[in-house]
Structure formats: structure tokens, C-alpha cells
Amino acid sequence: MDTDIDRSSANDHIYFVVEGLKDKIGFSYVKDSVEKEILKVRTIQKTDRMILIKPDQKFPSGQKVYLVLEKGLKSKSGVPRSSTRKIEYSVRQAFRAEFSCDRVNAKAACIPSLPLTLRFNSPVSVEILKKIQLQTNDGKTIPVKVFSENGDHQYDVSFPVPLSPKSKFQILLPPGIKDDSGRTLSNQSSFPLTVFTDDYPPLLKFASTFGILERFPEAVLPVTIRNLEAENPVRLYQVKTSPDTQDKLKEQFDKLKEKGKEILNWAIGKEEKEKSNPPKQFTGKELILGSGEIAEILRYLKTIENLDSNKSIFDPSQNQPTTNDIKLQSNHGARRFEVVGIPLKKSGFHVVEMKSDVLGNSLLGINQPFYVRTAVLVTNLALHFKWGSESSLVWVTKLNDSKPVPNADIQIFNCKNEKIFTGKTGPSGTLITKGILSKNKIPHCSWKSYENGLFLTASFEDDFTFTHTGWQNGIENWRFNLPSGDYGNENVVFHPILDRTLFRAGEIASIKLVSRIKKSFGFEIPSQNEYPAFAKLVHSGSNKEYSISLKWNGEGTSSFQFKIPKEANLGTYQILLPGEGSIGEFRVEEFRVPLMKAEIQISGSNINPSKLGITGSVRYLSGGGAGKLPVLLRTRVTLESGAYFPDYSEFSFSNGKVNQEEISEESNTGFTKTQLTLDEKGFFESTVRSIPESDTTQKLETELEYRDPNGEIQSVYRSFPIYPSQYHIGITSEGWAAVQDSVKLKVAVLDLKGTPIEGKKVNVTAFTKKYYSNRKRLVGGFYSYEHKSEVKELGEFCSGKTNSKGLFYCNGSLKTTGEIYFEASLSGEEIKANSSVWITGKDDIWFAASDHDRMDLIPEKKNTKPVKKQNFK
């Protein structure tokens, strides 16, 4: 409430109403002991304006409930409410279990190869969930699979697949199953629950909507089939294949089936695999396009991903090119799960489509054919393109031997299908274009695929290939830690020069803008049509804008003055240019010009000291020391998170040992204050004592406070590192995750300036870290949580000496999985560093493999002078 409540008035004017019921439901006050527990869990401080109440009866499950604060409710001072307020709540549903599975359509039974799931709407003890069973029709039981065993309560369970097709099962629950609140199952009478599995669904599938197949020795397009028509369902044309081609196909797919035997056994089950059926023929249509039909190729590439499956891509109402009919032979019959090969003998762009009435009836639920299609580029050529700002590089190689292809005909098209470049590759298979392919001059038709960027083709003899600048999957800039994104015209740069960056309201800000174009040889002055006509000064917070007209001279600069209004808002002002965003900023504040300046220094060694001296001074800007001035010195020592070196950015340096005990959140102490008086010349000396020992870098923070003659209190702050050793040690791994039998680490030893140290002995120790969470249920339906971590030492992982580059490479294996911490230490020194890696077993990798496996070009030095020689690996 917003005031103290009169409890006698609350008894008459506060009540509950359940939707659909007319009667009011009263309340009673929560007991003090229970109230304390509830407030503790909710981290709420009790005040006189707060009352905790509970209804006099249970609410029906799933209903809306209103807490009514009636007109006339009085505060302790006697002021009544002037209106009635209703606060809406929803009562949680009754505890129930729901079964779900994947089906080909709403009327079908469960797919036997996909999970059967039993889901509860409230958490249930894992020990109870493990007692749930799936019983087959012959009385055998299948144990349940609990999704996660990390907690003591879960919501879901599933049953191992594949299951027998066209079978009957029963889900058996243990007696008296309850949720974590002790509620019994409201739909217990529905169990044992009978469920049925369907036959394995029809399948007709290509691997992708588009792909590239090598032309030699023989291009074969795989299609996966199962449970389709036994007879030819559509009108087809015949394409004859030679006996040699059929022999090659059989040899290739025998190898494919052998390698995929384990996957197929899992996907279809042994029973289905062993079925024998009469031979079967499959049919479809094929369209072949060549280098002279770019518009048609682009049309099919755009259409094939978005066309509905109940329509053929070969629309007879349109002027379609002539298609070929293809026929496939299956040696295992209609019901067998298998991969069949479609021979694609000619190079070029192939569009292949197959249709099935059985698949349409199964997936669409109506007697209508279902169309499956794909596009394939059959070629022995690989076309590569590197798009630059001034020039671009095109090169062509062969797929079968990677050799360059000279004299290949190159064509480049924009999104409007306009040919903007033609040429031939040179003896090295390369072609360089200059100027005409600038990204700023290329039209952008839309955000859709193939409607922006460039489309390139290459033809050589009877072969043909193409590529598109949108084909970036797996080679995006971010995978190589390079900048990515569209930031307007990246070649034009603007830089503001201000007479100063801090102003008072009413003063004049003088600003000069410099514009240049980045070129391969340096910078160039832009042409007049590349300059923005105006700039905006925008206040951060209020978004108050001031527009400034710009006049550019022949040197690529524009100067202007901005008279800051006396009523201008204080704060930061951004300098904005159209299409460029913010290029700089300045601040408008109220301040007095200081007349003094102070300095702080340390004296003595800062390597593992027990105490440090501090010296400093306060001087007038006009000259001379502030003699006998009283000052206040604040100091404290805090832990640092480690050291950082740009050339070793992937390493964790000197961040200390692996903590085996819980760390207090208040590990940093407060400032120690020392009142001092400067000597006659304005200097002071002080000492920081009892500096704690540490295995990581610490920081001495200092602040000197004094009164300036302008009437304001001024202060100066400085921090100084405190090192536990004359060296830094760092450790890193190849990634955040690794397999337990192949863990690769690197350890680096540097001096305090970042120079590599050779011949230092390092040791790496492994630790395992586990987290435990315990949930406790409190009175009133609330929960509290307790968390604890446990760290155990696993022993020495590896040891050795650093090489000439200050590095030690460490490879090994572990028996333990989970989060593993590795601690690197330096023999004879107190300094330590640690880093963690998630270690998993070979069969427990849950994360998907990514597409950025690559070859990297690594410089030995990340920074070098232009005249120096650079070595790369």
C-alpha cells in the first residue's frame, strides 16, 4: 500500500472474488513466523504499509481470481479510498500429465523413430520419474529416459527410440505420483495410457535445395526414399544410362550404404531393414541449363526455396524450357529405406523434381501429389571471387586436381541481371577487375537471396560454373575475428577536429571536419558529390538537435562555429553526419577553471613489497608549490583480474590460482584515509604498510583531495600495479571445449614489459569444479535456493620449459569430464594463472560442429614497422 492500513477497515473492505462465482472469499493474516520466512525468501523488508494475507479457502485450479480493495478502505489516519480497485491473479492449473509425439498429420499415430514424450505441468522428483515405464503389447517394459539428472526435480521424460512400427504400447505410472507441492495427479485415471505407433512415414528427400557435384568420374545425385508408390505414378521421359554408368553407380552407393549402416539401423530399426519387397521404379523430371541461360538459372534459384510443395516447379502455363524425364530403379521395393542415385551425365545447371501421391496423402492429408525438387550444378570448375573496394580478384580452378584454368570466360551480373563485366582469366587462372565493381556503385534490389550482390559465371570448353557474393556460409568475417556488418560507405572517412571538447553554455565551439577516401596507396580527397551537405549536433538524453550547413573546400575540409545557446542542456553532444552516424562528441558543463594541479608517485620496488612509499605535490598553475596546504590521502590495495598483452590476447595472464574455497564478495577493503600537510615547497610523503601477499597482480589505488583557490574541492586519482613476481605467466587452450583424450594447452612466460622469457620451468595442474544447487520449499509455496561449488585437485597435467618465444606447448588426456580448470605456475615464483575448459567424452558432445574449420595466416608479430620484414605461419 502507499500508506499505513487500518486493519479493522481492511477486514471489511478487502476480499477475494473468483471468476464465475458470486460469493466473496474472506482472508486471514499470515502468522508472524511464516511471514518472516516469506519475506526472507523474497528479500523484502517489512514495513507498516505491508500486510500478508491468505484466502480462507482454496481457489479452483486454472481460474482467474481478483483481490478487491473496496471503496472506503481506510488508512490509520482515517483517510478512505475514493474508488474500488481489482487486482487480477491466475490460479495455476491442476497437476496433470500430457503425452505428445510427432505425427505425419493430426489423425496419424506416432512416428516410431521419433521421441515419445510424457510432460508434467509441475516438477516431479527424478526418483519417481525413473519408475515410469513403457510396456509393449507382449508385456515387455522399456525404461524411461529422464531428460536431465542434474536437478532433483524435472518436468519431462521420454522413451528410447526407435520403437516397433504399427504397434500398441501402454505408459505405466508408479502409484501415488505427486509433484513437488505434494499434489496428486488430477488425470491419474487416464493411466495406463494406451498409445500406438504408425508405420514409418513415406520419405522422398534430397539433401538440399541446391548443391554442387563434381563432374568426374560421374556425377550422381542421391535421393532418399521409403514407403512410396510401387508403380510409376507420373508421366515421364526415359533417359538411357550405359552399363558402365550403372556399374559406377552401384559401386559408389554400395560404399555409401556400408558407411551408413549404423545410422540406418538407428533411423529405421532392424525389423524394417530386413523387409523384402518387389523391385520398384521411381520417376521424375530434369531440366538442364547452360551458360547462356543466366536469367533462367537465377529464376530457378530464387523459386526453388520458396515454392509450395503442392505445386510443380515446371509450370505448364509458362514458357518453360524442355525437360527430360528420368527413371530410377530400386532393387528393394517400395517399403525399403534406401538411397537411390540419379545419374547426371552433362555439365551445367540441373533442376530435378519428383512427385508422389502417397507422400501428398500422408503429409497434406488430401489426394494431391507432393513435389520434391532440388537444383544441382554439375561442373569440374570452381569459381572464386574476392570483392575489393578498388579492385576485385576472380580466379578459376579445377575441382579434380585444383589446377588453375587459363582462358576461362568470365561474366559478372548485378541483381538486375545486367552484364557489367566480361573478361578472360590469364595464364595463372586469375583476372583482376578495377573500379567498376565498387560496392557503392552496385544496385541493391532487395534483401532476398540473389536479389543483391553480384552473380559471376565462368565457362571453359564444354564446362560451366557460377558463384554468388551471397555464398558466405562458413566463411563469414566474424569466424575469422574480422569486422563485419554494413556501415555505409566504408571507404569515405570523416574526422572532427575541435578547439576543445569541454564548453560552458553560451561559448562558441569551433569545429573542423576532414574527409578522405581510403585508397590502396593512402588517402585521397573526395569529389564534391561525395560530401554531406549538413551535420547535426544532437544532445544525448533529450535528443535536442541543431542542424549545421556544411561548405567544403577543395582540400576536403569544412569548418564551422557553433554558438552554444545559454539555455542549452548540459551533457554530451554527438556530431552526426548522414549515413555515417556519430563521428565525434563534445560536452557542455558548468565548471570553474582549476588553479592548482596535483601529482602522485610511488617510491621503492613494486615487486612483492610489504610496504610502498607514496610521494606527491600540489602546485599552482601559475607557478610555485602550495606550501602548508592541508590534503587528504586515500589509499587501498585491491586484486586485479590479471595482466593483458595485445600480442598474447588469447592468454589469461597472472590471474591467480584456482580458488578451492568460496570467495567473499567483499574481498576489497575500503580506503584508508590519512590527513597530511604539505611542506613549504608543496610536497608530501607517506607509506602504505601491510600490503598482503598474493599470487596475482594487485593494484594500489591512491586519491589526493585538496581545496582549490577557486573554492571547489579537487582530487586526483592514480593507480599503481603491485606484482608478485618479476615475470608474468599466462595460459590458454585451443577453445572453450575439448574432448577428454585430446586437451591442448599453451603456457607463456613474459617479463613485466611483455618480452618472452626462454628456459623457465612451468607446471600445469588440473582441477575439477562442480556446482551443486539445493532447492528448499517453504511454507506458503515459496522456494529458497542454496548454491555451492566444489573444487578438487586432479594432479599435475604437464610440465616443461619455455622455448625461445617464451611458450610451452602442453598436450594430454584426462579421465574426468565437465568443467576443468588448469593452473599454471612458475618454478621458484609466486605468480600463477588459470583458465577453464569444458571437457567432454567422445559420445557426449551435445553442441553441433561449426562450419569455420579453416587455414589461418598467422603473423609472428602483430605489430611491425613498414620497412621491417614480417614472418607468417
N, C-alpha and C positions, 0 to 999 in steps of 0.2 A: 504494500500500500504506500501512498505518498504521505501518510500521516499515521499517528498512533490510533488504534482502533478500540472503540468501546466494546468489550466482549459481550456485555449484556445486549447491546444493539445487534451485534453480529449473530447471536443466536436466533434472532427474529428475522433478519434480513439477508442471511446467506444460506443458500441451499443448492442442491443439485437437481437437474431435470434430465431424464433420459428421453431421447427422441422416440416418439411413438407412445409414450406413457404420460398420463396426466398428473399422477401423484408426484408431489415434491419429496425429495430424499434429504433428510437432515444430515448433520455431521457431528463428530465429536473431536475433541482436541487430542493431538498425539502426546503420549506420555513424555515426560522430560528425558528419561533415559534413552528412549527411542529417538527423540528429537535430536539429541546430541550426536548420535551415530549418523543420522541422515545428514545433518549439517556438516559433519566432518568429511563425509564422502563427497559431498557437493562443494566442499571448500567455501562455505558461506558463513559469514559472521552473523550471529543472532542479534537482531535489533528489536526495539519495541514496535516497530512498524510491520513486523512479520509474525504471522501465526501459522502453525502447521496443523492442518485438519485432515480427517479421513471420513469417507461416507459411512453412514450407518448400515448400509447393505451393499452386497456385491453388485456390480454392474453387469448386464448381459454382454456376452462376447461380441465384438465387432460393431457395437452400436456407438452412435455419437452421444456424448454427454456434455451438458452445459453447466458450468459453475456460474450461478446467478448472484450478482451483487445488487441487491434491490435498492430502489429509490428509498431514501430515509435512513440508510445505514449511517451511523454517527461516529465521529471521531471522539477521542477522550475530551476534547474541548467543547463537544456538543454540536459541531457543525455537521449537518446531514448531507448525504449525496443528493444531487438535484436530478439524477436520471438513473435508470437501471442499465447495468452492463452484463452481457452474457459472454463468457469465455468458453470457447469450444474445445473439446478434447475427443479423442477417439480411443475406445477400449480395444485392446489387442484381441485378435481372433482366438478362438478356442484351439487348443493344442491338437493338431491333426497331421497326418502323413499323406503325401501325394506321390503317385507313381507317374513317371514320364519316360518316354523313349522316342527315338527317331523313327519316323514312318515315311514311306514314299508319298502318301497322301493321308488326309484326315480319316478315311474309312479303312485304311490298311492296318494290319498288325505290325508288331515291332520288327525292325530290321535286325537280323540275328548277329551281324558283325559290328554293330554299334552299341554303346553302353545302355544298360537299363538302370535307371536311377530312382531311388526312393528318397524323397526330400521331406524333412520335418520343418514346420514353421517356427519351432523353438529349439534351442540347443539340447542335445541328449548326450548323456555320458558315453564316452568311447567304449567303455567296457560293455555297456548294454548293446550298443550298435554292432559290436563284433558277434553278438549272438544271433543276429538276423541271418536267415538262410533262404536260398532259392532251391526249391525242390522240383526235380524233374518228374515226368509222368510215370517213370518206373520206380520212384521212391528215393532216388539218389539225391543228395544235398550238395549244393555248391556254396562255399563260404562267401561272406560279403567282403567287399573291399572298401575300407574306410578311406576317405579322400586324404585326410591328414591326421597324423597321430601326434603332432606337436603339442596340441592342447588336450584338455581333459573332456571337452565337450565339442561336438560337431553337429552340423545340420544335415549332411548328405552322406549317402552310401551308394555304391554301385556294385554290379556283379560282373565278374570276369567274362570277356567275350573272346572268340566267337561262341555263340550258342547254336544248338541244332536248329535248322530251319524247319518251319511248319510243325512246331512242337508246342506242347502245353506245359506251363510252369506254375508253381504256387510260391508266393512270398510268405514266409513264416516269421512272425514276430515273437519275441520272448514274452511270457505273460507279465502283465502289470507294468508295461513300459511307461515311463514318466519323463517329463522334461526337467530342466534344472530348477524349476519352481515347484516341482512335486505334482504337477497337473497330470492326470491320466489322459490317454489318447481318446479324443472325442469320437473318432471313427474306427475304434477298435473292432467293431462288429463287421467291418469290411474285410478283415483278415481272418484266415489266409486269403490273400488276393490272387485270383487266377489271371494270368497273362499269357498271351500267345505270341509266338514269333512267326513271321511271314517267311516266304521263300526269299532267297537272295534276289534283290531287285534287278530288273533289267539294267544293262550298262552298255553304253556306247560313248566312248570318250577319247578325245585326242589330248595330248599332253598340254597343249597351249593353243591360244587363238592365232599365234604366229611364231614361227621359228625358222632357223637356217639349218639346212642339211648339206653336208659335203657331197659334191657331185660324184666323186670317185671313192671306192670302186663301183658302188651302185647305191644311189640314194633310196632309202626305204623309210616310209612314213608309218610309224606304229600307231595302231588304234586298238583300244581295249574293249572287249565285247563279253557279254554274258546274258543268257536268258532272252535272246532275241528271236525273231522270226526264223522258222525252219525253211521257208520258201522265199524266193525273191519277191519283195513287196512293191518294188517300183520299176518303172521302165528305165532301162539302162543301155548304154552302148558298150561294146566289147573292146577292150584293149588287150591285144595278144602279148604274152611275155614269152621270151625264149627259155628253153630248158636250162641254159647256163644261169639266167637270171633267177629262175626258181630254185636252183641248187644253192646259189649265193644267199638267197633269202632264207632258205631252210637252215643253212649253216649259221647265219647271223642270229636268227631267233632261237635256235637250239641253245646257243651260248647265253642269250638273254634270259631264257626260261630257267636255265640251270642256276644262274646267279640270283634270280628272283624267287627260287623255290621256297625259301623260308618266309619271305614276305607274303607270297601267295597262300601258303599253308595257314598263315595267321588270318589273312583277309577273307578267305572263303571256307576254311575248315577242311579237314581231311575227307569228310563224307562227300562234300560237293566235288572235291578234286578227283575223287575216284569214280564219279559217274561216267558212264559211257553212253554216247548218243550218236545217232547217224550223222554223217558229214553234212555240212551246211555251206551255202553260198551267201556272201554279203555283197551288196552293190552300192554305188554312189556315183557322183558326178565330179568331173575335174575340169578346171579351166586353166590354161597356160597363157601367161602374158610375158612379153619381152620388153627390150629396152625402148622400143618405140611407142609404148602404151603407158606412159607415166601417169597420165590423168586417171586411167582405169585402175592402175595399181594403187594410187592414193585413195581412190574412191572405195575400193575393197578394204584397204587397211582401216579406213575410218568407219566403215559399215560393220565389219565382222565382229567388233567387240560389243556393239550396241543393238544388233538386230534381234528381235524376238525369236525364240526357239520354235514357234509355231509357223514361221514364215521361211520360205526358201530364199537364200541369198541371190539365186538366179531367177529374178522376177521376169516372167514371160511377157509382161505388159510393157517392159522397157526394151530398148535396143541392146540386147545382151550379146557379147561375143559368143562364138560357137564353143560349146562344151563337149568334152569327151566323157563317155560312160566307162566306169571301171567296175571290175568284178573281182571279188576275193573268194578264196577257197579256204574253208575251215575244215580241218580233219577230225574235229572232236565234237561236232554237233552243236545244236542251239543252246544247250544248257551249260556248256563248259565255259569256265572263266579262263580267258586266254588273250594273248596279244597277237594280232594279225598284222602283217606288213603289206603296205601299199607301195608297189614299185613306182618310182618317179624317175623315168629314164632321161628326160630332157632337162637342160638347164633353163632357168627362168623362174618366174613367179607363178606358183601353183595355188589355186583356190580349190579345196576339196570339200565336198559336202555329202553327207549320208543322211538318210531318213529312216525312221522306224515307227510303225503304227503301234507296236507293243509298248515302246518307250513313251509314246504320247498318251496312250491309255493309262499307263502307270503313273506318270508324273503330272499330266494335265487333268486326268480323271474324265476325259472325253475321247470319243473315237476320232482322233485327229493326229496326223503324223507329227513327229517330233524331229526337228532338224538339228544336226550336229555338224559344225564346219570348222575348218582351220585354213590358214594360209601358210605356205612354205616357200622360202627362197632356196632353190637348188642351185648351187654355184660352187666353183672352186676358187673364187676370188674373195678377198677380204678388203673392203674399202675403209680407210681410216681418215679421220678429219680432226685437225686441231684448229679451232676458231680463235684467231687473234684479233687485237684491236686495230692494228695497222696492216698486217698480212696474215694469211692463213696457210696451213700446210695440208696437202692431200697426198696420201701415199697408198699404193695398192700392192698387196702381196698375195701369194697363192696359199690356199688352205692346206694342201697336201704336203708342201715342203717349206713353206714360209719364205720363199724366194720373192724378190721384188719383181713387179710386172712393168716393163717399159712399154711405151707407146699405147697405153690404155686410154681410151676416150673418156673424158670426164665431163659431166654436165651437172650444173648446180641450179636448183629451182627454189623460189621463195614460196611462201604459203599461198600465194595467188596462182600458183602453177606457172609462173613466168620464168623463163630461162634467163638467168642473169650472168651465167659464165659457162664457157666451153674451153677445153684445152686438152693436152695430152701429157702423160707422165714422161719424165726423162729417163735416161739410162738407169738411174737408181730407183726407178719406180715412184718418184716424188714429183710434186707440182706445187709451186708456191704462187698464191694469188696475193695481189697487193691492192689495198684501198677499197676495192669495190664491194667487199663483204663486211664493211663496218657494221657492227650491231645496231648503231644508231640510225643507219640508213635502210635497214631491212624492215619491211612491214610486219606488223603483228596482227593477224586476222582474228584470233580468239584464243582463249585459254585451252581449248580442246586439243587432243592429240593430233599431230600432223597439221595443225592449223596455226602454227607459229614456227619460227626457226627456219632451217634450210634442209632440203632434200637433195641428196647427192647420188649420182649413178656413175658406174664405171662399166665399160664394155671392152672386151678383148677377144678377138676372133669370134667364136660362137658362144662365148660365155658372157654373163651379165650379173651385176650385183648392185646393191644400193645401201645407203645408210641415212640416218636422220639425226640431226643435232639433239633431238629429244631423247635419244637412246643413251641415257645416263645411269641406268640402274647398275649399281655395283662400282661405279667409278665417279660418284659424286664428289665434289670438292671436300665436303666435310669428312669423308672417310680418310682423307689424306691430311687432315688438320689444316686445310686451306680455307680462306674466306669464301663464303657462299651467300647467295641472295642477290636480289636486284636492287641496286642503289642508284638508279638513274644513269646518267652519263658518267661512267667511272673514269673516263679519260680527261674530263674537264675538272680541274681542281680550283677551289677558291680558298683564299686565306685572308682573314681580317687582321689589320694592324691598328691597335688603339693607343692613344697617347697615355692612357692608364685604364685600369679595369675597375676602379672604385671611385664613385662620384657621390656628391650630395645633390639633393633636389635643387633645381634652378641653375646648375652648372651646365657647361657645354662639353659634350663628348665628341672628340674628333676621331673619325674612323676612316681608314683607307682599305679598300678591297683590292686584292691582287688576284688575277685569273690567269691560269696557264693550262695548256693541253699537254698531257704526258705523251712523249714520243720515245721511240727506241733510243734516240741519241740524246735525250734530255727533255727540256720543256720548250714549248712554242707558244707564241702569243695567239689567242683565238681570233677568228674573224668577227666582224661586227654583229652578225646574226646569231652568234653563239653566246652573247652576253644577256643576262637577265635585265629587264627594264626597271625593276624596283626591288627593294628589300623591305623586310618587316622587322620591327623591334617589338618583341612580344614578352610581356611580363609573365613570369612563371607563377601560377596560382590564380590570378584573376583573368589571365588571357587577354588583357588590355593590349591592343595593337596600335602601332604607329607605323604608317607606310612612308617609305623614303624613295623618291625617284632617283635613279642612278644615271650618271653620264660617264661613259667610258672613253678614255683617250686611246691613242694608237699604241701605247705601251702596255695595254691590258690592265690598267688600274682605274679605280673610281674612288674619289674622295668626297666625303660629305661631313657636315657637322649636325649634331642633334642637340637642340636646346631642351634639356630635361625640364619638364613642367614642375613648378614649385609644389603642385598638388600630386605629383607622381607617386605611385605606390612604391614603397620600399621593397627591396628584394632583387632577384636576378632577372635580367632581361636577355632573351635569346636573340641572336642575329640570324634571321631566316632568309633563304633565297628560294624562289620557286623551283620545285623539283629536286632540291638539294638538301632540304632540312636545315638543321642548325649548323652554322659554321663557326660560331663563337658566342661569347657572352660577356656581360659586364654587370656590376652591381650598383644599386643606389641605396645608400645607407645614411643614417645620421651618426656623425662621429666627430671627435675632436682630434686634431693633429697631435700625436705624442711629441714630447720634448726630450725624452730620455730613451736610451736603449740599454738592454742588459745582455750579458753573456754568461754561459755556464760551461765549465770544463771539468774533466776528471784528472786526477793525478795518480800515478802508480800503475802497476800492471793489472789488466782486466782479465787475466787468465787464472781461473780458480783462486780468487783472492778471498781472504776472510774479512777484509775491510777495504774501503776505497776512499780516497780523498776527493773533495769537491772544492773547486775554486771558481771564482766569478767576479764580475764587476758590474756596476751601473754607471753609465756616463751620459753627460748632456750631449745632445746632438750638435750643439754649438761649440762643444769642446770642454774638456775637463771632467774630472770624476765627481760623483755625487757623494762627497765626504760626509761621514757620520749619519748617513741615511738609514733608518730602521727598515729592515726587509724581513720577509717570512720565506723560509726554505722548506719545501715539502719534498720528501723522498720516499720511495718504496721499491722493493725488488719483486718482480713478477716472473713467472715462467713464460718462455717463448714457445711457439709451436714448432720451432726448428729453423734451420737456415735455408736460404734459397740461392741457387746459382743458375743464371739463364742457360748456360751451356749444358746443365745437368737438370733440366726442368722436370724430367720424369722421376727423379730420385727424391726420397724423403730423407733429409739431412738432419742429423743431430736432434731428433725429436724425442729422445729418451728411450728408456727401457719399456718393455711390455709390462703394464701395471697388473699385478696379480691380486691387488686389493681394490676395493671400491674407493674412488677418489671423491673427496669432499667437493661440493660445488663451490664452496667459499675457500678455494685454495690460495687466492691472492689476498694479502693483508691490506689494510688501509694505509694511507700516507702517514709518515712520521713528520711532525711539524717542529721546526727549530727557528726560534726568534734570534736574529742576528743584527748587528750594527756594522755598517761598512767602516773601514779605516779612513784616514784623512784623504787618501787618493781614490776612494770609491771601490776598494777590493774587499773580498771576504774569503775565508777558508772554513771548511767543515769536513767532517768524517762520517761515513756510513759504516757502521760496525755490524758484526754478527751476520755477515752475508751467508745464507745457507748453502751447503754443498748440494750439487746437482749433477746429473748425468746428461743434462740437456742445456741448451743456451738459455740464459736468464737475461732480464732487461732491468737496468737501473733507471727508473723514471724520476726526473727532477723537475721542479717548478719553483721559480723565484717570483715572489709577489712584492710589489713596491708601489708607492703613491707618486704619480707623475705630477709635475708642477701645473699641468692643465686641469687638475682637480679630479682626475679619474684614477681608479686602481688599475694598474697594468700588471701583466705577468708574462713570463717567458718560460717555455717548456722545452726540455731536451731529454732524450733517452740515450742510454749507452749500453752496448751489449756486454755481457759477462760470460766468458767462455769457460767450460770445464776442462778444456784441453787446447793445445796449440794446433790441433787438427780437427777437421770435420769428417764424419763418416756418414755415408748415405747408402740406402738400399732400395732396390726396385725389382719388380717382376715383369714378365712379358705381358701380363694382362691381369685383370681383376679376378679371373678364374683359371683353373688349371686341372688337368687330370692327375690323379694321385701318383701314377708311375712316371710322370714327366713334369717335374717342377723346376723351372729355370729362373734363377735369380742373378742379379748383378750388384756388386758392392763397390763403392767408390770411396777413396780416401783423398782429401784435399787439405791444403793448409788454409789458414784463415782468409787468404786473398783469393782462394779458388784454384791454386796451382796443384796439379796432380802430384801425388807422392808415391814413389816406387818402393817396393820391397817391404811394405808394412804388413804384418800378420793380422788377419782378421778371422773372427769366429762368428758363425751364424747358428743361433739356437732357435728351435721351433717350439711354439706354444699353441695349444688348442684353447679356443674360447667358446663357451656355451652360455646361452641365455635361458633363464627359467622364469616363467610368469605364473603366478598363482592368483586365481580369482576367488574371492570370498563373498558369499551372498549375505546381505544384511537384512535386518527387519524392514519391511516396507517395500521390498522388491528392488532395492538398490544393490550395487556391487562395488567392492573396492578391489584394487589390484596391487600386488606386490611383485616387484621385478628384482632379479638378482643375476649377476654374471659370475661365471666360474672359469678361471684360467689355470691350466695345468701345463707344466713344462714337459716337452716330449724328448728333450735331449739335444745334443749337437747335431745339426743338419749337415754342415760342411765347414771347412776351414782352409786357409791358404794364404798366399801372399799376393799383393797387388803387382800388376805389370807396369811397364814404362808409362802407361797412360793413367795410372792410378786406379785401375779396375781389376776386380777379381770376379771371375765367372763361376757360378755355383749351380751344378745340376744334380738332381737327386730324386728320390721317391719317398713316399710316405704311406704308412698303413692306415692313417686316420683321415677321415673326410670331414668336411664342414669348414668353418672359418678358422684359418690357421694364421697365426702371427709369427713373423720371422724377425728376430732381434740380432742386429749386427753390432759387434763390439770390437774395439781395437786393443790389441795386446799391450798392457802397460799403461793404458789411458782410461780415464773415467767416462769418456764420451760414448754414447750409444745411439742407435737409430732403429726404428722398427717399421714394418709395413705388413699389411694383411693380404691374404689371397684366399679365395673360396676354392677349396679342394673338393673334387667330386670323383666318384668311381666311374669307370668306363660306361656302366649301364645306367648311371643316374643323372646324365646330363639332361636337364629339362629345358635349357634355353636353346633356341634354334641357331644353327650355323649361319653366319652372316656372309654377304657377298663381297666383302672387301679384302679377300686374300690378294696380295699384290706384291710387286717388286718395288722396293724403295731405293732412292738415290740419297745416300746419307753423307753429308759433308763432315770431315774430321773436325773442322772448326765452324761454329755457327756464325762468327763474325770475323771478317778479314778485310784488309785494305785492298783497294782496287788493283794495285800493282803486284800484290802478292800472289803466289801460286797456291791453288786450293786443291786438296786431295779429296776424292769421293770414293765411297764404297758402294 
